[in-house]
């Protein structure tokens, strides 16, 4: 594990200290978890942005719709196969 040193505003450090005591967690573990959650939210936001951008692209939408039609046909075929076995 690598050591990281940073400066934080006094108020944030006070809140960190208080929360650390309340949760009975070391400050570094609390910071680690908070950073993991924050970075995960950033990743989700990137995905959401890319999906919104893709939704405006006519070619991508056509491919998605075509793929959904194929998937729907596969489900219908599967249902027929299951019904035939019963």
BELJO-V633584 format. One record per residue. N is the residue number from 1. RES is the residue in one letter. SS is DSSP state (H for helix, E for strand, C for the rest). OMEGA is omega in whole degrees, 0 to 359 (none if undefined). Layout:
n = (N N)
res = (RES RES)
ss = (SS SS)
omega = (OMEGA OMEGA)
//
This chain:
n = (1 2 3 4 5 6 7 8 9 10 11 12 13 14 15 16 17 18 19 20 21 22 23 24 25 26 27 28 29 30 31 32 33 34 35 36 37 38 39 40 41 42 43 44 45 46 47 48 49 50 51 52 53 54 55 56 57 58 59 60 61 62 63 64 65 66 67 68 69 70 71 72 73 74 75 76 77 78 79 80 81 82 83 84 85 86)
res = (X X X X X X X X X X X X X X X X X X X X X X X X X X X X X X X X X X X X X X X X X X X X X X X X X X X X X X X X X X X X X X X X X X X X X X X X X X X X X X X X X X X X X X)
ss = (C C C C C C C C C H H H H H H H H H H H H H H C C C H H H H H H H H H H H H H H H H H H H H H H H H H H H H H C C H H H H H H H H H H H H H H H H H H H H H H H H H H H H C)
omega = (181 176 181 179 182 174 178 176 182 182 179 178 177 178 178 180 180 182 178 179 180 182 182 177 174 181 182 179 178 177 180 181 179 179 177 180 180 180 176 178 177 180 178 179 177 178 180 180 181 177 177 179 180 181 179 181 184 180 180 179 179 179 180 180 178 178 179 178 178 180 179 178 178 178 178 178 179 178 179 180 179 180 179 181 182 none)
//
